[in-house]
Structure formats: C-alpha cells, structure tokens
Amino acid sequence: MAIKIYGDPGSGSRRRVTSAAAVMGVDIERVNIDLFKGESHTPEFLKLNPHGLTPVMVDGDVVLYEASAINIYLAEKVGSGLLGATPAERYQVLQWMFWSGEQWRIFATLTFDERIGKRFMGQLEDESIVQLAFARIRAAAVVLDAHLAERQFIVGDHLTLADIDIAAPFSQSARTELPFSEFPNLVAWQQRLLDTVPAWAETKREVDERINSVLAGAGMGS
C-alpha cells in the first residue's frame, strides 16, 4: 500500500516531501487538501494534524506531520543517502534542516502570509512585518551565500535533505519578492538544483500552476 501524503499542490512544504520521495523512489499517493478552501481544518483532517497544517503522512499506523520529519522517516525507511552518506554527514544534514526551520523558512512563510495570504483574504500586508522578515532572511542568506561559495550542495558532494529544506522558500520567491537576487551563490545553487534534480523542477511547475490558478481565480493575477 502506497504511503499517503496529504497536502496542497501549491505548498512549498508538500513540495519538499514529494520531491524527496521522487528522488528516493518512494511510492506515494498524493491526497490533495485545498488550503484555500479550509480543507485542512475539517474535523476529519484535524484528527491527522490538530494544527490544521499540511503536509501529513500516513503510512499504515504511522501518522506524521512536519515535512522535515516526514522526509527523515522516508529516508530511514529506504536507507537513502539523502540523509547523509556517513554518520558525520547525517549530523550535518540534520543541523542544516533544523537551522532552516529556525532561521530561514519561517521568515519566507511569514512573508508569503503577509504578501499573498492577506491579499487573498482582502487584507493589507503589514510592511513592518515584511521588513522584519526580510532582515532575518538577509542575515541568514549571508551565511548561506558564504557557505555555497565553493560548494555544489549544502552538505558533502551530493544532494541531501538539507538542500531540499533550504531550497523551499524559492517556491514562492517570485511572488513574494524575497531578496535572493542579492546573493549570487545562493541563486546559482538554486538554479543548479532545478537543472540537475528533475523532481525539483517538476514540483516547481506544479506549485506555479496551482498558485497562479488560485490567484487568477481570486482576481489577483500571478
């Protein structure tokens, strides 16, 4: 029986899981949850994740939410090198995944909520929140840009879950206008992922089609 992944096709977090699963050759069944229609807050879904957030994984009796935890679970299930080729690499991968959640992705999500989410709900963005998020993103991007100056990937010489976690904010950056263009090594690394990881490029198209369709339907353009 395929592992079920619940989430919205426009979600950068679901993208992290579906991309990783494709790279690892894990058979998954996608169960679409329309976040824009509130489907993550139905009584049925809240039994899977009481926070009302996606993605959620169901593998038999195992239910997990949080994309990073799901990806670690899948990598361990199949013994994938995406979790690191050696014990030392594994800890580096975990370090960067935790760093991404604490210092990086949270501020990209905050920006999306302000610039896209609020517009969708007919509200005005709070510019002070956007500027706070941008300041934190820039501070983190300085570190990333230096780290990537002479590296092809975040950890070691191959793709890992650290790359997928840290690349996630690029899913919406064209819409939220995150200041990534100020950091050439970061931009080059993201393009390298698109050029060399077919699943990452395919899920970008999926996210773009979904979000552009939602915004067009709401009269917001893309």
Secondary structure, DSSP 8 states (H G I E B T S, - for coil): --EEEEE-TT-HHHHHHHHHHHHHT--EEEEE--GGGTGGGSHHHHHH-TT--S-EEEETTEEEESHHHHHHHHHHHHT-GGG-SSHHHHHHHHHHHHHHHHHTHHHHHHHHIIIIIHHHTT----HHHHHHHHHHHHHHHHHHHHHTTT-SSSSTTS--HHHHHHHGGGGTHHHHT-GGGG-HHHHHHHHHHHHH-HHHHHHHHHHHHHHHHHHHHTT---
